[in-house]
Amino acid sequence: MTFIGRKDDLEQLEECYKGRKAQLVFVYGRRRVGKTETLTQFSKGKPTLFFAAQNATKEDQLTSFSRIMFEAGAPGRDYLTRYPDWQSALNELAKIPDAPDGSRRLVVFDEFPYLVKSDPSLPSTLQNLWDHMLSKTNLMIVICGSAMSFIEKELLAEKSPLYGRATGILKMKPLPYWDAVRFFPNYSDEDKALSYAILGGIPRYLEEFDPDEPLGDNIRRHILRRIAPLYSEVEFLLHEELRETAKYNSVIRAIALGATSLNEIATHTMMPNATVAAYLTNLMELGIVEREFPVNARLKERAKGARGLYQLHDNFFRFWYSFVFPYRSELERGDAAGVYKRHIDPVLHDFAGKPFEKLCREWLWCQSISGILPFHAKQIGRWWDRTHEIDVMAIDDSGNRAVMGECKFRNAPMSINALNLLRDRAAHVGIDRRTYYLFSLGGFTRSLIDVASVEQSDVKLVGIEDLFTFPTDTALA
């Protein structure tokens, strides 16, 4: 399959590779986000030593690493069958012969946390060798891992031996929607938006769908059938990353059903607030849950978290807990077609409403970066108070100018009533200089088009086709 996306990530890695000094770069992110594929793409055309660590003993890992080193020409091959320890193995990195053209050698340790698990002294060993020898070589060493909290707390934190040694830190995120939908080039814009609402930006999930199959068939075959990898993906990931998966299931399910505050989630799960807060912290570290604040909330408010709401950040988790988890009994009996027909197809557009709002916010960022918005946005998100809510809102540095938007993922055209409702809500925000953006799957009524067509109108209409047309390549970095 053709490699898709990661333009900005690859460019930043390339800048590190072309740097004058030796490089020690950390690349990390949640499982399935595409780290290995990105590093494989980055390594093309470069003299590379790529070591994919396994969850194995120290001795088995050293055996595998020794074989790769000896094949690369490390001098230890003349008198060793295996390095006795990591000190000896890493010491020889500096002794591998240079590439014939003199280009920098790339060394990738994929799933580095597995190595540390079997030998906790490894970070100290690497730090010592980096300080005294490796930092003076022509190497670029990449430390890669999926255990995000481990990378952040055990390798990058102040207490770690490797603290301050990194020359680059790249936290890989899910693909933005404009790259995610490239997996389905022949889909309609509507089905592209629905696919993103279901799968999000995780490349491994996107690869499971067949771009030549209709969307409904993909859902039935590649999510709802017991044999499908996506059917068991959520449980597998939770078991890999967390303990007490039953309680995490309860927390995620509560959010999927609409509980957004800490109190609501605790009530739904019948667990103490403090316990739920700890689970939520772990889920946020994994990129499954996010805490959302009104876009104009000040730093002090965000620190206290008084107005923060919890949402499922991962689109596929949200789909799985909405349509797989509740109907497991039927799916286990093989009734994938029935579950799709009765429980998914009738409400799929309603389900896609929230992800569609996120898609619209990402589009606004593109417009801002490209200089097309009325101003350069400082923040883009959602706004709400106790009685009103605005789907999409962008504010400038001063906080005195805003783009305010309403999003409708429905086949019916959006009417002027939607604009009037948005204007009414906007009056409660306290920002006078406003521009209104209306995002619609089903287009717009004639009266609304006439309002937006008036010269110097403060109304902008954005159809589904506009969301998949981008102003410049720079917006897609």
N, C-alpha and C positions, 0 to 999 in steps of 0.2 A: 504494500500500500504506500502511496505517496505520502511523504512527511508533510504535515499541515501545521502552519502557525509557528509560534515561538520566535518570530522575527526579532523582537527586542531582546529576548533572553539570549539568543544566539549572538547578536551584535555585542552585547555586554561581555559575554564570555570571550568573544574574539578580541575585544579591547584588552582584556586581561592577558590573553595569550601573546599579544603583540607588545606588552609592556616590557620595559627594559630589565626589570629585576625578576627574580624567581617569584612564582605565584603560589599561594596557598588559598584556594577558593573553596568555600562551602556552598553546596547546592542541596537544598532540601525542600520537602513538601509532602503532602499527604500521599498515601498509596494511590496508584493508578493515574496520577496527575501527569505522567509522561517524562519523568526525570531521566530514566535510562535511555529512552528513545531520543531525547533532546541531546544528551551527552554523546550518544552514538552518532547522531547527525553532526554534532560539533567536531567530533574526532576525525571525520572523513578528510583524507588528504594530509593528516598529521601523523607523525611517528608516535604511536599510542600504546601504552601498557594499560589494559583495561581489566581490572580485577573485580569480578562480581562475587562478593562475599556471601556465604551461606550460613545458616544457623547451625553451626557445627562446632566441633572441638577446636581448640587452639592448634593442635597438631595437624588436624585435617586441613585447616585453613592455611597453615604454613606450607603444607605439602602442595596445595594448589597454587599458592603464590610463588613458591620456589620454581615450579614448572614454568610459569609465565615469565619469570625473571630470567631463567636459564635460556629459554627460547629467544629472549631479547638480547642475549649476549652478555649477561652479568658474569663476572669472572668466577663467582662461586661455583659455576657449573663444572669447573675443572677439578674440584676437590670435594664437592658436597653432593649428596643426593637430596638434601633438604636443609634449609636454614634451621638452626636450633631454636632461634627466638626472633622476635620482631626487631630487636636492636640490630642483629646481624643482617636481617632482610632489608630493612629500610636504609641501613648504612650503605648497601650496595646500589641503591638507586642512583647515587652520584657517580657510580663507576660504570654504568651502562654506556656502551659506545654511542657517540653522537650519531644522528642521522647523517646519511651521506651528503645531503645538501646543507648541513649545519643548522637546520631548523630546530626549534625548541621541542623537547620531548614532553608529551602529555601523559600524566599518570593519573588514572581514575580509580578510586576506591568506592565502588558501588555498594550500598548498604553497609557502610562503615560501622554503624552501631552493633552489628553482629560480631564484628571483630573485637570491639570493646567489651561486649558481653562475655566473651570467652577469655579475655585478657584485660582486666581493668587498668593495668599499668600502661596500655598502649598510648593513650594521649600524652602521658608524661614522656614516654620514649620518643614519640614524634616531636614533641616540643623541644626536647634536648637536642635532637638531631637537626631540627630546623634552625635553632638558634646558632649552632656551631658549624653546620656544614651545608645543609640543604638550601638554606636561604641564599647561598652564594653560588648556586648552580644555575644551569640553563633549563630548569624544570618548571612545569606548571602542574601542581598536584591538586586534584579535585577530590574533596571529601563529600560523598553523597549519602543521603539517608532519608528514610521515610518516617522514622520515629521523631516527629517534630519536636515534642517536648524534650526528648533526650538531647537532640542537637542544640536546642536553645538553652537548656538548663545545665547540661553536662559538658558540652564542648565549647559553647560560645560565651557562657556566663562568666562573671568575674572570678569565680572560684576555680574555674577550669585551668589546667596547665596551658591550654592552647589559647587562652584569652589574650586578645590583642595581636595574635599572630596572623589572623586572616587578612589577606590582601583583597578579598572580595567575598561577599555574602549574597547569595541569590536564593530567595524564597520563592519557589515556583508556585504559581496560582493556577486555578482552572482556566481553560481557554476562554477568551471573551466570545460573545455570541457570534460575532462576524467570522471568527475562525471555526467555531464549533459547527456552524451550518454548512461549512465547506465540505463536510463529510457527506452531505446530501445535495449534490449539485443539481439534480433534476427535480427536486421537490418544489412545490409551489411555495411562495413566501409564507403562506398560512401554515403549511405543514413544517416548514423550517422553524417557525416560531414555536409550534407545538413540540417538535423534537427537542428543541432547546429547553422548553419548559419541563420536559420529562427527564432528559439525560444531563442537562447542565453542560459544563465545559470540561468534563473529565474524559480525556481521549480514549481510555480503555473502554468506557461505557459507549461512547459514540461509535467505536469500531464494531460493536456487537450488532448494531442495526445494519441491515442490508439496504444500501441506497437504491437498489432496483425494486425493492418491495414496497407496497403501500404502507403508510404509517400504522394503520390498524393491524395489519399482518405482522409487522415488526413487534408491536406491543404483545400480541398474542404469542408469537413464536419465541421471542428473545427475552421476554420478562416473565410472562405468566406460566410458561411450561416449567415443570420441575427440573428438566434436564438442562435448562438454559443457565449459563453462568450468572446472569443478572438476577435470577430468581433467588439465589442464595448469597449474592454478593454482600448485601448489607450485614447479614449475620456473620459472615466470614470476617469482614473488616472489623466489626465490633469485637469479635472473639480475639482477633489478632492484637488489637490495640488496648482493650479494656477488660477489667474484671467486672463482676456483677452485671453481666449483660442484661439480665431480666429487668433490673432497675433502670438501666440506661434506655432499654426499650420503652419503659413506661414514661420516662421523661420526654423522649423524642416523640412518642405517640401523642402525648398531651399537647405538645407544640403543634404537631401536624393537625390536630383537631381544633386549634384556634386559641389555646392558652398561651398568652404572650408575656404576662408579668410573672415575677417570681412567686407571688402569692397564689396566682391562678394555677401555675404548674404544680406547686406544692399541694394545693387542694386536690387537684386532679389525681396526683400520684399517691396522695395520703402519706407523704414523707415530710419531715421537718424542713423548714426553709434553708437552714444551713447545709443540710445534706444535699438538697436539690442544687444549691448554689455551687457546691463542689463538683457535682456531676456536670453542671452546665459549663463550668470552667474547663473541664477536660474535653467536652464536646466542642467548645470554641477553639481550643488548641488544635483539634483535628480538622477544623474547617467545616464541621457538620452544622454547627449552630453559630449564629452571630447575634450580637447585642446591638440593637438599633436605637438611635436617638433622633429627635427632631433635627432637621438639617441645620437649623440656626441655634441649636443648643450651645451654650458656652462651655469652655473647658471645665469650669467648676461644676457645672451640672453633670457633665459626662463622668467626672471623677466620682461624684456621689452616686451616680446611677439612679437617681430618683425617678427619672422619666424613661429610663431604658426599657425596651421591649425585646423579647427573645423571638427570633425567627429561625426557621431552618434555612441555612445558607446554601446547602447542597440540594439542588433540584431533584436529583434522583432519590435521595433519602425521603424527600417530601412525597414523591410519587409512590415509592415503595410502602411507606407507612400509611398512605391514603388508600391504596388499592391492592396491595399484596398482603400486608400484615393482617388486615381485618377479614380477608376472605381465604385464609390459608386452608381451611377445611375443604372448601369447594375446589381450590386449586390442587390440593393433594389428591383429590379424586379425579383429576384430569379435566375439570370443567373450565379450561381457559377461555374457550369461546363464549360460554355463558357468563362468566365474570366480566369479560370485556363488554358484552352486549348489554347486560343489566346494570352494571355498576360504574363503568368507565366511559363508554362512548357518550351516554346522555349528558355527562357533566364535565367532559374533558376541557371544553372551552372555559367553563367557570374555573376549573382547577388551574388553567394556564394564565388566569388573570394576574396573579401576583408575580410569576416569573416574567410576564409581559411588561409589567411596570419596571422590573429590574433591567430588562432589555432596553426600554426607553431611556432609562437613566444612563446606561452605558452609551447609547447613541448621543445623548446630550454631551457627554464627556468628549466624544469625537468632534462634535460641533464646536465645543469650546476650544479644544486644542487647535483646531483648524481655523479659528478666528471667525467663525460664522455666527456664533451667538452674539447678542447685543453687547456682551461684556465677557471678560475671561472669568470663568467660574472658579471660586475658591472651594466651594462645597456643593455637591449634588447628592440629594437623597430624598427623603420623604418628610413631610411635616404633619404634625397633629397636635391638638390640645384635647381637652376633655370632651368636646362636642363636635369638632370639625377635623377633617383630614384632607390633605392634598397629596395625590399619588406621586408627583414628581416636582421637585423644587431645586433650583440652582440659585446660589447667591454669590455676589461679588465680594471683594476684599473688604469693602466698607460695610457690608451688610445692609446697604440702602437700596440695592437693585436686585431684582429677582425675576427668574423665569418660573412660572407656575404652570403645572400641567395636569391634565386629566387623561387617563388611559382606559380604553374600552376594547377588550378583546372579544367582540361580538360581531356577528355577520350583518346586523342591522346598522344602517348609517347613523353616525352621531349627529344629534340635532342641536339647535341653538340653546335648548334647555340645559345641555351639558355646560355650555359656556357661561350661561347665567349662574348656574350653580357654582362653578369654579370662581367666578367673580365674587360671589357672596362669601365663599370660604376664604378667599384671598384677603378680604377686608378685615379679617380677624388676625392676620399675621403681624400687622404693624409695619409693613413696607409699602411705600407709596409708589415707587417707580417699578411697574410690573409689566411683563410681557406674558401672554398666555399661549401655551402650546397644547394642542389637542391631538392625541394619538388614537387612531382608530383602525381596527381591522376591516370594518365594513364600509369605510368611506364616510362621506359627510352629506348632509342635506343641502339643497340648493340655497336655502336662507343662510345657513352657516358659511357656505362658500362665498356668498355675496358679502357678508360681514368681513371675512378675512381678505377679500379682494380690494377693499377700499384702500386708497393710497395712504401710506403711513399708518396702517392698521396695527393695533397692538396684539393681533391674533395670528397665530401661525398654525396651519393644519398639516399634520404629518400622517400620511397614509402608510399602510404596511409596506408598500413598495419603496417608500422613502427610507425606511429603516434598514433596508438591504442595499442601499445605494450610498456610497461613502464619498466624501469630497476629495480626499487625497490619500495617498498611501501612508502619509505620516500619521494619520489618525488611526491606522491599523497596526501601529508598532506594538 
